[in-house]
């Protein structure tokens, strides 16, 4: 289908075109969730190096405590050096160009790696597939952790394959490049040490396969192997302050720490918020099945089916290396129960290998039907149709390509509320740019000197940096999305992360009357809100804090009429009604809040509490029962369930649930012991009642 002589020109010409297009794409990408931390760390790395180790910030204090020092510093440190030299106004834009170079290099290395297996046509297919894999390409511009590591990983695998191919006559040039590629992988993330293990393992396998143990090939290759390892190890340390403090033990310590990464945050998975320390074994396979394009999944499975045939036919083990490097990290993460979150981000470094294997499969099909043009064109046509599916998404949703979900998930619309979407907060830049151009410039012109525009957001680290480069000055205030009525602000720019399924699907986000939404295929990623000019919710909140229920009540009644999806106002209205003696109003108001989100813990506990206080124990039972189903490891739901059963005089069930609560959470001991004391008192067992009453007092009950 292609003239073989022109394939190298097509390959490099295609890459040149991609590079130019990527250069023009860079400015639209936003600051991401990890980037401010990485930017600061990079500055400390560069300060350490340029002071020859006198500035110890990178290896002490916070960076050591939060494990940041355990990361290699090449990408971030070099970026800080460039910033120090060029002094750009927008330092993150420079970082994004630097990130893009790494992303582009990853495309190049992926293509060249495919070429080592099947020639230039496979290389071209790989390059095209890399570009149209949204969750790889979409992160090439502003992911400072995973993209550089993926590039180093690909470079190392490419050099390993080249080195193994020339095992009988290894050149020092190839060996030095191998060492440098290993250094690149480790200098970004210590997990790059994996490639040293791959090198050793497949060196032994290749020696065994070719029966070269005990020969000159064996002894000669050992020298090259040792040199490559030394270059890789020491090269990785050059931009890594923590490693420079002790080049032997510190990298080893980093491996131990990072293999059990100590992070416990919540993430949205299959419609539920789960902790990163409780990730189920199917988490990564599920994400791969819905996050990778269908044509990659089909090609990857096809490649695995043909793997042993290819290995037998080609009489080498490199295909096994490719598959092993793709699958082993995933299997190891599942086995070790390592902390992962943000979808596939932590295994992004293996995803290009899925792409390469898929490309090799499609290239194999074209080769298989080389004499049957009609079948070749059919294969190419079907492949192009499948590639067009993610391509459409990417063109339609630039620069938020990385939030892609395939057709098995029902696209991003089917995944909304079930899985994290814009976990890296990329869309916030577009939202702020819209706000500046369409509102802030006009507002600023009409304001008096000193009268600042106040912008609220739930992404403080990002907005502090956006504030520095904004063409219109504004004052920033950090506000959680679900506490919008507790602060004074003019405009709000809020991301969807950290909200639950029902809050997302029932309209709580993007909220009532947003003035702008950054979306992907109609799914909201970031919302821009204009605050209530009368600040009814804020005034009511302040009145409640001051104990002025009669002042808060009319404000809240008007607020929920104007903003019927605002859970916080409904909840405050329920509390106000209850405190003013309107039990029916309290039940109705909390019912509205609970209908918007029963998964919101504050909603659930408030609803259960209100129903308990007004004596509707059956409704309290329903609320707390669902709470224990949604959050079975939290004691609060079991406590409420026990209290509700006590209200219904079902004392055996009450005692059972209260004991479950105590086993899960010692902090609820005062309430649980008081409830148990009440139960035993009602049963006439005064001795046991007094025992629990004393325990409650000892635990801090008032």
C-alpha positions as CSV (number, residue, x, y, z in Angstrom):
1,X,0.0,0.0,0.0
2,X,3.0,2.3,0.5
3,X,6.3,2.6,-1.5
4,X,8.8,1.2,0.9
5,X,11.5,3.6,-0.2
6,X,9.5,6.6,0.8
7,X,8.5,5.3,4.2
8,X,11.4,6.9,6.2
9,X,10.6,10.2,4.6
10,X,6.9,9.9,5.4
11,X,7.8,8.9,9.0
12,X,10.1,11.9,9.6
13,X,7.8,14.3,7.6
14,X,4.8,13.2,9.7
15,X,6.8,13.8,12.9
16,X,7.8,17.3,11.7
17,X,4.2,18.2,11.0
18,X,3.1,16.9,14.4
19,X,5.9,18.9,16.1
20,X,4.8,22.2,14.5
21,X,1.1,21.5,15.3
22,X,2.0,20.7,18.9
23,X,3.9,24.0,19.2
24,X,0.8,25.9,18.3
25,X,-1.4,23.9,20.7
26,X,0.7,24.5,23.8
27,X,-0.7,27.9,25.0
28,X,-4.3,26.6,25.6
29,X,-3.4,24.0,28.2
30,X,-3.8,24.9,31.9
31,X,-1.8,24.5,35.0
32,X,-2.5,21.0,36.4
33,X,-3.0,19.6,39.9
34,X,0.6,18.5,40.5
35,X,2.3,21.2,38.6
36,X,2.6,23.9,41.3
37,X,4.2,21.4,43.6
38,X,6.6,20.2,40.8
39,X,7.4,23.8,39.9
40,X,8.4,24.6,43.4
41,X,10.4,21.4,43.7
42,X,12.2,22.2,40.5
43,X,13.2,25.6,41.8
44,X,14.7,23.9,44.9
45,X,16.5,21.3,42.7
46,X,18.1,24.1,40.6
47,X,19.0,26.1,43.7
48,X,20.7,23.0,45.1
49,X,22.7,22.5,41.9
50,X,23.7,26.1,41.2
51,X,24.9,26.5,44.9
52,X,26.8,23.2,44.6
53,X,24.6,21.7,47.4
54,X,24.7,24.6,49.8
55,X,21.0,25.2,49.4
56,X,19.5,22.1,51.1
57,X,15.8,23.0,50.6
58,X,15.3,20.1,48.1
59,X,16.5,17.5,50.6
60,X,15.0,18.7,53.8
61,X,11.8,19.8,55.6
62,X,8.6,19.5,53.6
63,X,10.2,17.9,50.6
64,X,11.6,15.1,52.6
65,X,8.4,14.7,54.7
66,X,6.0,14.5,51.8
67,X,8.4,12.2,49.7
68,X,8.8,14.9,47.0
69,X,12.6,14.6,47.5
70,X,12.3,10.9,46.4
71,X,11.5,12.0,42.8
72,X,14.3,12.5,40.3
73,X,14.7,16.2,39.5
74,X,15.8,16.3,35.9
75,X,12.5,17.5,34.3
76,X,11.6,20.0,36.9
77,X,15.1,21.1,37.7
78,X,15.9,21.7,34.1
79,X,12.7,23.7,33.7
80,X,13.7,25.8,36.6
81,X,17.0,26.5,35.0
82,X,15.3,27.6,31.8
83,X,13.1,29.9,33.9
84,X,16.1,31.3,35.7
85,X,17.8,32.0,32.4
86,X,14.9,33.4,30.4
87,X,12.7,35.0,33.1
88,X,9.3,34.4,31.3
89,X,6.3,36.2,32.6
90,X,4.3,33.0,32.4
91,X,6.6,30.4,33.9
92,X,4.1,27.6,33.5
93,X,3.8,28.3,29.7
94,X,7.5,27.7,29.4
95,X,7.1,24.5,31.4
96,X,4.4,23.4,29.1
97,X,6.7,23.8,26.0
98,X,9.3,21.8,27.9
99,X,6.6,19.2,28.7
100,X,5.6,19.1,25.0
101,X,9.1,18.4,23.9
102,X,9.1,15.3,26.2
103,X,5.7,14.3,24.8
104,X,6.9,14.7,21.3
105,X,10.1,12.7,22.0
106,X,7.8,9.9,23.4
107,X,6.1,9.8,20.0
108,X,9.4,9.6,18.3
109,X,10.7,6.8,20.5
110,X,7.5,4.8,20.2
111,X,7.7,5.0,16.4
112,X,11.4,4.0,16.4
113,X,10.7,1.1,18.8
114,X,8.0,-0.2,16.5
115,X,10.4,0.1,13.6
116,X,12.8,-2.3,15.4
117,X,10.1,-5.0,15.2
118,X,8.4,-4.5,11.9
119,X,9.9,-1.6,9.9
120,X,8.9,1.9,8.9
121,X,5.3,1.2,8.1
122,X,4.7,0.0,11.7
123,X,6.6,3.0,12.9
124,X,4.2,5.3,10.9
125,X,1.2,3.5,12.2
126,X,2.5,3.8,15.8
127,X,3.0,7.6,15.4
128,X,-0.6,8.0,14.2
129,X,-1.9,5.8,16.9
130,X,0.1,7.8,19.6
131,X,-1.4,11.0,18.4
132,X,-5.0,9.7,18.4
133,X,-4.8,8.1,21.8
134,X,-6.4,11.0,23.8
135,X,-5.3,9.9,27.3
136,X,-1.7,9.9,26.1
137,X,-1.6,12.9,23.7
138,X,-3.8,15.0,25.9
139,X,-1.4,14.9,28.8
140,X,1.8,15.6,26.7
141,X,1.5,19.4,27.3
142,X,1.2,19.7,31.1
143,X,1.7,16.4,32.9
144,X,5.2,16.9,34.5
145,X,5.3,13.5,36.2
146,X,4.0,10.8,33.9
147,X,4.8,12.1,30.4
148,X,8.6,12.6,31.1
149,X,8.7,9.2,32.8
150,X,6.9,7.5,29.9
151,X,9.4,9.1,27.5
152,X,12.3,7.8,29.5
153,X,10.7,4.4,29.7
154,X,10.3,4.2,25.9
155,X,13.8,5.5,25.3
156,X,15.2,2.8,27.6
157,X,13.2,0.0,26.0
158,X,14.3,1.2,22.5
159,X,17.9,1.1,23.6
160,X,17.6,-2.3,25.3
161,X,16.2,-3.8,22.1
162,X,18.9,-2.2,20.0
163,X,21.6,-3.5,22.5
164,X,20.2,-7.0,22.6
165,X,20.0,-7.1,18.8
166,X,23.8,-6.5,18.7
167,X,24.6,-8.7,21.7
168,X,27.3,-10.6,19.9
169,X,29.0,-7.5,18.7
170,X,27.9,-4.6,21.0
171,X,29.2,-1.2,20.2
172,X,30.2,1.3,22.9
173,X,28.0,3.9,21.3
174,X,24.9,1.7,21.8
175,X,26.0,0.9,25.3
176,X,26.5,4.6,26.2
177,X,23.1,5.5,24.7
178,X,21.6,2.6,26.7
179,X,23.1,4.0,29.9
180,X,21.8,7.5,29.2
181,X,18.3,6.3,28.4
182,X,18.3,4.4,31.8
183,X,19.4,7.6,33.5
184,X,16.6,9.5,31.8
185,X,14.0,7.1,33.1
186,X,15.3,7.1,36.7
187,X,16.0,10.8,36.7
188,X,12.2,11.5,36.5
189,X,10.9,8.7,38.7
190,X,12.8,6.2,40.7
191,X,10.5,3.5,39.3
192,X,12.7,3.8,36.2
193,X,15.0,1.3,37.9
194,X,12.6,-1.3,36.4
195,X,14.4,-0.9,33.1
196,X,17.6,-2.1,34.7
197,X,15.8,-5.3,35.8
198,X,14.3,-5.7,32.3
199,X,17.8,-5.4,30.8
200,X,19.3,-8.0,33.1
201,X,16.4,-10.4,32.7
202,X,16.2,-10.3,28.9
203,X,20.0,-10.4,28.6
204,X,19.9,-13.7,30.4
205,X,17.0,-15.0,28.4
206,X,18.7,-14.0,25.1
207,X,22.0,-15.7,26.2
208,X,20.0,-18.8,27.1
209,X,18.1,-18.8,23.8
210,X,21.3,-18.4,21.8
211,X,23.3,-20.8,24.0
212,X,26.0,-18.2,24.6
213,X,26.7,-18.7,28.3
214,X,30.4,-19.2,28.9
215,X,31.4,-17.8,25.5
216,X,33.1,-14.5,24.5
217,X,29.6,-13.1,23.9
218,X,28.8,-13.7,27.6
219,X,32.0,-12.2,29.0
220,X,32.1,-9.3,26.5
221,X,28.5,-8.3,27.1
222,X,29.1,-8.2,30.9
223,X,31.5,-5.3,30.5
224,X,29.0,-3.4,28.4
225,X,26.2,-4.2,30.8
226,X,28.2,-2.9,33.8
227,X,29.1,0.3,32.0
228,X,25.5,0.9,31.0
229,X,24.3,0.3,34.5
230,X,26.9,2.7,36.0
231,X,26.1,5.4,33.5
232,X,22.4,5.0,34.1
233,X,22.7,5.0,37.9
234,X,25.1,8.0,38.2
235,X,23.5,9.9,35.3
236,X,20.1,9.7,37.1
237,X,21.7,11.2,40.2
238,X,23.1,14.4,38.5
239,X,19.7,16.2,38.7
240,X,18.5,14.5,41.8
241,X,19.6,16.3,45.1
242,X,18.4,13.5,47.4
243,X,20.5,10.9,45.5
244,X,23.5,13.2,45.3
245,X,23.6,13.2,49.1
246,X,24.2,9.5,49.0
247,X,24.3,7.9,45.5
248,X,24.1,4.4,46.8
249,X,21.6,4.2,49.7
250,X,19.3,7.1,48.9
251,X,18.0,5.8,45.5
252,X,17.4,2.5,47.2
253,X,15.6,4.2,50.0
254,X,13.5,6.0,47.4
255,X,12.5,2.8,45.8
256,X,11.3,1.4,49.2
257,X,9.3,4.5,50.0
258,X,7.7,5.0,46.6
259,X,6.7,1.4,46.2
260,X,4.4,1.9,49.2
261,X,3.4,5.5,48.3
262,X,1.8,6.9,51.5
263,X,-1.2,8.8,50.1
264,X,-4.9,8.4,51.2
265,X,-7.3,10.5,49.2
266,X,-10.7,9.9,47.7
267,X,-11.4,9.1,44.1
268,X,-14.6,8.5,42.1
269,X,-14.8,5.0,40.8
270,X,-18.0,3.2,39.5
271,X,-20.2,5.8,41.1
272,X,-18.7,5.7,44.6
273,X,-16.1,7.7,46.4
274,X,-13.4,5.2,47.5
275,X,-10.1,5.8,49.3
276,X,-6.8,5.3,47.4
277,X,-5.8,2.8,50.1
278,X,-8.8,0.7,49.3
279,X,-8.5,0.5,45.5
280,X,-10.1,-2.8,44.2
281,X,-8.0,-5.2,42.1
282,X,-10.1,-4.4,39.0
283,X,-9.5,-0.7,39.1
284,X,-6.7,-0.5,36.5
285,X,-8.1,-3.1,34.1
286,X,-11.4,-1.4,34.2
287,X,-9.9,2.0,33.5
288,X,-7.9,0.6,30.6
289,X,-11.0,-1.0,29.2
290,X,-12.9,2.3,29.1
291,X,-10.1,4.8,28.8
292,X,-8.2,3.4,25.8
293,X,-9.7,3.7,22.3
294,X,-11.3,0.6,20.9
295,X,-8.9,0.2,18.1
296,X,-6.0,0.1,20.6
297,X,-7.8,-2.5,22.7
298,X,-8.6,-4.7,19.7
299,X,-5.0,-4.4,18.4
300,X,-3.5,-5.1,21.8
301,X,-5.5,-8.2,22.3
302,X,-4.7,-9.3,18.8
303,X,-1.0,-8.8,19.5
304,X,-1.1,-10.8,22.6
305,X,-2.8,-13.7,20.8
306,X,0.0,-13.6,18.1
307,X,2.8,-12.9,20.6
308,X,4.2,-16.4,20.8
309,X,3.9,-16.9,17.0
310,X,5.9,-13.8,16.4
311,X,8.5,-14.8,19.0
312,X,8.8,-18.2,17.4
313,X,8.9,-16.9,13.8
314,X,11.4,-14.1,14.5
315,X,13.5,-16.3,16.7
316,X,14.1,-13.6,19.3
317,X,12.5,-12.5,22.6
318,X,12.0,-8.8,22.0
319,X,8.2,-9.2,21.5
320,X,8.1,-10.8,25.0
321,X,10.1,-7.9,26.3
322,X,7.5,-5.5,24.9
323,X,4.6,-7.4,26.3
324,X,6.3,-7.9,29.7
325,X,7.2,-4.2,30.0
326,X,3.5,-3.4,29.2
327,X,1.9,-5.8,31.6
328,X,4.3,-6.4,34.5
329,X,3.9,-3.0,36.2
330,X,0.1,-3.3,36.1
331,X,0.3,-6.8,37.6
332,X,2.8,-5.7,40.2
333,X,0.7,-2.7,41.3
334,X,-2.4,-4.9,41.7
335,X,-0.4,-7.6,43.6
336,X,1.2,-5.0,45.9
337,X,-2.1,-3.1,46.4
338,X,-0.1,0.1,45.6
339,X,-1.8,3.5,45.8
340,X,-3.2,4.6,42.4
341,X,-5.8,7.2,41.5
342,X,-6.7,9.6,38.7
343,X,-7.6,6.9,36.3
344,X,-4.7,5.5,34.3
345,X,-2.3,8.4,35.1
346,X,0.0,6.3,37.2
347,X,0.4,3.6,34.5
348,X,0.6,6.1,31.7
349,X,4.2,5.0,31.1
350,X,3.0,1.6,29.9
351,X,0.2,2.8,27.7
352,X,2.5,3.6,24.7
353,X,3.4,0.0,24.7
354,X,-0.3,-0.9,24.3
355,X,-0.2,1.4,21.3
356,X,2.9,-0.1,19.8
357,X,1.6,-3.6,20.2
358,X,-1.7,-2.6,18.6
359,X,0.2,-1.0,15.7
360,X,2.3,-4.1,15.2
361,X,-1.0,-6.1,15.0
362,X,-2.5,-3.9,12.3
363,X,0.8,-3.9,10.4
364,X,0.8,-7.7,10.6
365,X,-2.7,-7.8,9.1
366,X,-1.6,-5.6,6.2
367,X,1.4,-7.9,5.7
368,X,-0.7,-11.0,6.0
369,X,-2.9,-9.8,3.1
370,X,-0.1,-8.3,1.1
371,X,-1.3,-10.1,-2.1
372,X,-5.0,-9.2,-1.5
373,X,-5.4,-5.5,-2.0
374,X,-9.2,-5.6,-1.4
375,X,-8.7,-7.1,2.1
376,X,-5.8,-4.7,2.8
377,X,-8.0,-1.7,2.0
378,X,-10.8,-3.2,4.1
379,X,-8.5,-3.6,7.1
380,X,-7.2,0.0,6.6
381,X,-10.7,1.3,6.2
382,X,-12.1,-0.3,9.3
383,X,-9.0,0.9,11.3
384,X,-9.5,4.4,10.1
385,X,-13.1,4.4,11.1
386,X,-12.1,3.2,14.6
387,X,-9.4,5.8,14.8
388,X,-11.9,8.5,13.8
389,X,-13.9,7.9,16.9
390,X,-11.3,9.3,19.4
391,X,-10.1,11.7,16.7
392,X,-13.5,13.4,16.6
393,X,-13.5,13.7,20.4
394,X,-10.0,15.2,20.4
395,X,-10.8,17.8,17.7
396,X,-14.2,18.7,19.3
397,X,-12.8,19.0,22.9
398,X,-9.3,20.5,22.5
399,X,-7.6,21.2,24.9
400,X,-9.4,18.7,27.2
401,X,-8.7,15.6,25.1
402,X,-7.5,13.6,28.1
403,X,-11.0,13.3,29.6
404,X,-11.8,10.8,26.8
405,X,-13.9,7.6,27.5
406,X,-14.5,5.0,24.8
407,X,-17.8,3.6,23.6
408,X,-17.7,0.8,26.2
409,X,-18.3,3.4,28.8
410,X,-20.9,5.3,26.7
411,X,-18.4,8.0,26.1
412,X,-17.8,10.8,28.6
413,X,-21.6,11.2,29.0
414,X,-21.9,7.6,30.2
415,X,-18.9,7.9,32.5
416,X,-20.0,11.2,34.1
417,X,-20.7,10.7,37.8
418,X,-19.2,7.2,37.6
419,X,-15.5,8.1,37.1
420,X,-13.3,11.1,37.5
421,X,-13.2,13.3,34.4
422,X,-11.0,16.5,34.6
423,X,-8.9,15.2,37.5
424,X,-6.0,17.4,36.5
425,X,-8.1,20.6,36.4
426,X,-7.0,21.5,32.9
427,X,-10.3,23.1,31.9
428,X,-10.0,25.8,34.6
429,X,-7.7,27.9,32.4
430,X,-10.3,28.1,29.6
431,X,-13.0,29.0,32.2
432,X,-10.9,31.8,33.6
433,X,-9.9,33.1,30.2
434,X,-13.6,33.3,29.3
435,X,-14.4,35.1,32.5
436,X,-11.6,37.6,32.0
437,X,-12.6,38.4,28.4
438,X,-16.4,38.4,28.9
439,X,-16.8,39.8,32.4
440,X,-13.7,41.0,34.3
441,X,-12.5,43.5,31.7
442,X,-15.9,45.2,31.6
443,X,-16.4,45.0,35.4
444,X,-12.9,46.4,36.1
445,X,-13.6,49.4,33.9
446,X,-16.6,50.4,36.0
447,X,-15.2,49.9,39.5
448,X,-13.7,52.5,41.8
449,X,-10.0,52.3,42.7
450,X,-9.4,49.8,45.4
451,X,-12.7,48.0,44.8
452,X,-11.3,44.6,43.8
453,X,-13.1,41.9,41.9
454,X,-13.3,38.8,44.1
455,X,-13.0,35.4,42.4
456,X,-13.7,32.2,44.3
457,X,-12.4,28.8,43.4
458,X,-11.8,25.4,44.9
459,X,-8.4,25.1,43.2
460,X,-6.3,27.5,45.3
461,X,-2.8,26.5,44.2
462,X,-3.7,27.0,40.6
463,X,-5.6,30.3,41.0
464,X,-2.8,31.9,43.0
465,X,-0.6,31.4,39.9
466,X,-3.3,32.4,37.4
467,X,-3.8,35.6,39.5
468,X,-0.1,36.6,38.9
469,X,-0.5,36.5,35.1
470,X,-4.1,37.7,34.7
471,X,-4.4,40.8,32.5
472,X,-7.1,42.0,34.9
473,X,-6.2,42.1,38.6
474,X,-8.5,40.3,40.9
475,X,-8.6,39.2,44.5
476,X,-8.7,35.5,45.1
477,X,-10.5,33.6,47.9
478,X,-10.4,29.9,48.4
479,X,-14.0,28.5,48.6
480,X,-15.1,24.8,48.6
481,X,-17.8,24.3,46.1
482,X,-20.2,23.0,48.7
483,X,-19.5,26.0,51.0
484,X,-20.1,28.7,48.4
485,X,-22.5,30.6,50.8
486,X,-19.9,31.0,53.5
487,X,-17.7,33.6,51.8
488,X,-18.1,36.8,49.9
489,X,-17.2,36.7,46.2
490,X,-18.3,38.1,42.8
491,X,-17.5,35.3,40.5
492,X,-16.7,31.6,41.1
493,X,-14.7,29.2,39.0
494,X,-15.2,25.7,40.3
495,X,-14.0,22.3,39.1
496,X,-16.1,19.1,39.3
497,X,-13.6,17.0,41.2
498,X,-14.3,15.8,44.7
499,X,-18.1,15.8,44.1
500,X,-20.2,12.6,44.3
501,X,-22.2,10.9,41.7
502,X,-25.6,12.4,42.7
503,X,-24.2,15.9,43.0
504,X,-22.9,15.6,39.5
505,X,-25.9,13.9,37.9
506,X,-28.7,15.8,39.7
507,X,-27.5,19.3,38.7
508,X,-25.9,20.5,41.9
509,X,-22.9,20.9,39.6
510,X,-22.6,23.0,37.4
511,X,-25.2,24.7,39.6
512,X,-28.1,27.1,39.1
513,X,-27.7,29.6,36.2
514,X,-24.0,29.2,35.4
515,X,-22.7,32.0,33.2
516,X,-20.3,29.7,31.4
517,X,-19.4,26.0,31.4
518,X,-16.2,24.4,30.1
519,X,-17.4,21.1,28.9
520,X,-16.5,18.0,26.9
521,X,-19.2,16.6,24.6
522,X,-21.7,18.4,26.8
523,X,-20.4,17.1,30.1
524,X,-19.5,20.0,32.5
525,X,-15.8,20.1,33.6
526,X,-15.6,23.5,35.1
527,X,-18.4,26.0,35.9
528,X,-18.3,29.7,36.1
529,X,-20.9,31.3,38.5
530,X,-21.9,34.9,39.2
531,X,-22.8,35.3,42.8
532,X,-26.2,36.4,44.1
533,X,-26.0,40.2,44.1
534,X,-27.9,40.3,47.4
535,X,-25.7,37.6,49.0
536,X,-28.8,36.0,50.6
537,X,-27.0,32.7,51.3
538,X,-24.0,34.4,52.9
539,X,-26.2,36.7,55.0
540,X,-28.3,33.8,56.2
541,X,-25.2,31.8,57.1
542,X,-23.8,34.7,59.1
543,X,-27.2,35.1,60.8
544,X,-27.3,31.5,61.8
545,X,-23.8,31.7,63.2
546,X,-24.9,34.6,65.3
547,X,-28.0,32.7,66.5
548,X,-30.4,35.0,64.5
549,X,-32.8,32.4,63.1
550,X,-35.6,34.8,62.4
551,X,-33.2,36.9,60.3
552,X,-31.9,33.9,58.4
553,X,-35.3,32.3,57.7
554,X,-36.7,34.8,55.1
555,X,-33.3,35.0,53.4
556,X,-33.1,31.3,53.0
557,X,-36.6,31.0,51.7
558,X,-35.8,33.4,48.9
559,X,-32.4,31.8,48.3
560,X,-33.8,28.3,47.7
561,X,-36.5,29.8,45.3
562,X,-33.7,31.5,43.3
563,X,-31.2,28.6,43.5
564,X,-33.2,25.4,43.9
565,X,-30.2,23.2,43.4
566,X,-28.1,24.7,46.1
567,X,-27.8,21.9,48.7
568,X,-26.2,24.2,51.4
569,X,-29.1,26.6,51.4
570,X,-31.7,23.8,51.7
571,X,-29.8,22.2,54.5
572,X,-29.5,25.5,56.4
573,X,-33.2,26.1,55.8
574,X,-34.0,22.8,57.4
575,X,-31.9,23.6,60.4
576,X,-33.5,27.0,60.7
577,X,-37.0,25.6,60.4
578,X,-36.2,23.1,63.1
579,X,-34.7,25.7,65.4
580,X,-37.8,27.9,65.0
581,X,-40.2,25.0,65.7
582,X,-41.4,24.3,62.2
583,X,-40.8,20.5,62.1
584,X,-42.8,19.9,58.9
585,X,-40.8,22.7,57.1
586,X,-37.5,21.2,58.4
587,X,-38.5,17.7,57.1
588,X,-39.4,19.1,53.7
589,X,-36.3,21.2,53.3
590,X,-33.9,18.5,54.3
591,X,-35.8,16.1,52.0
592,X,-35.0,18.5,49.1
593,X,-31.3,18.5,50.0
594,X,-31.2,14.8,50.5
595,X,-32.9,14.2,47.1
596,X,-30.1,16.2,45.4
597,X,-27.4,14.0,47.1
598,X,-27.9,11.2,49.5
599,X,-24.2,10.4,49.2
600,X,-23.2,13.8,50.7
601,X,-22.2,12.9,54.2
602,X,-23.3,16.2,55.7
603,X,-26.6,15.9,53.9
604,X,-27.1,12.3,55.1
605,X,-26.1,13.0,58.8
606,X,-28.3,16.2,58.9
607,X,-31.3,14.5,57.3
608,X,-31.0,11.6,59.7
609,X,-30.5,13.9,62.6
610,X,-33.6,16.0,61.7
611,X,-35.8,12.9,61.3
612,X,-34.6,11.6,64.7
613,X,-35.4,15.0,66.3
614,X,-38.9,15.2,64.9
615,X,-39.5,11.6,65.9
616,X,-39.7,10.1,62.4
617,X,-37.5,7.1,63.2
618,X,-38.5,5.1,60.1
619,X,-37.2,7.8,57.8
620,X,-34.1,8.1,60.0
621,X,-33.7,4.4,59.6
622,X,-33.8,4.6,55.8
623,X,-31.3,7.5,55.8
624,X,-28.8,5.9,58.1
625,X,-29.3,2.4,56.6
626,X,-28.3,3.8,53.2
627,X,-25.4,5.6,54.8
628,X,-24.0,2.3,56.1
629,X,-24.4,0.8,52.6
630,X,-22.6,3.7,51.0
631,X,-19.9,4.1,53.6
632,X,-19.7,0.8,55.5
633,X,-16.4,1.6,57.2
634,X,-17.6,4.8,58.7
635,X,-19.0,4.6,62.3
636,X,-21.3,7.6,61.9
637,X,-23.9,5.7,59.9
638,X,-24.0,2.7,62.2
639,X,-24.3,5.1,65.2
640,X,-27.4,6.8,63.6
641,X,-28.8,3.4,62.6
642,X,-28.5,2.2,66.2
643,X,-30.1,5.4,67.6
644,X,-33.0,5.0,65.1
645,X,-33.6,1.4,66.1
646,X,-33.6,2.6,69.7
647,X,-36.2,5.1,68.8
648,X,-38.3,2.3,67.4
649,X,-37.7,0.2,70.5
650,X,-35.9,-2.5,68.6
651,X,-33.2,-2.7,71.2
652,X,-31.4,-5.9,70.0
653,X,-30.8,-4.3,66.6
654,X,-29.9,-1.0,68.2
655,X,-27.2,-2.6,70.4
656,X,-25.8,-4.5,67.5
657,X,-25.4,-1.4,65.3
658,X,-24.0,0.7,68.1
659,X,-21.4,-1.9,68.8
660,X,-20.5,-1.9,65.1
661,X,-20.1,1.9,65.3
662,X,-17.8,1.6,68.3
663,X,-15.6,-1.0,66.5
664,X,-15.2,1.3,63.5
665,X,-14.7,4.8,65.1
666,X,-13.6,5.5,68.7
667,X,-14.5,9.2,68.2
668,X,-18.2,8.5,68.4
669,X,-17.8,6.7,71.8
670,X,-19.6,9.4,73.9
671,X,-22.8,9.3,71.7
672,X,-22.7,5.5,71.4
673,X,-22.2,4.9,75.1
674,X,-25.0,7.4,76.0
675,X,-27.3,5.6,73.5
676,X,-26.5,2.2,75.1
677,X,-27.0,3.6,78.6
678,X,-30.5,4.8,77.5
679,X,-31.3,1.4,75.9
680,X,-30.4,-0.6,79.0
681,X,-32.2,1.9,81.2
682,X,-35.4,1.4,79.1
683,X,-34.9,-2.4,79.5
684,X,-34.6,-2.0,83.3
685,X,-31.0,-3.0,83.5
686,X,-29.8,-0.1,85.6
687,X,-26.4,-1.6,86.4
688,X,-25.4,-1.9,82.8
689,X,-27.0,1.5,82.0
690,X,-24.9,3.2,84.7
691,X,-21.8,1.4,83.4
692,X,-22.3,2.8,79.9
693,X,-23.2,6.3,81.3
694,X,-19.9,6.3,83.2
695,X,-18.1,5.2,80.1
696,X,-19.8,8.0,78.1
697,X,-18.6,10.6,80.7
698,X,-15.1,9.2,80.6
699,X,-15.1,9.4,76.8
700,X,-16.0,13.1,77.0
701,X,-19.8,13.1,76.8
702,X,-21.4,16.3,78.1
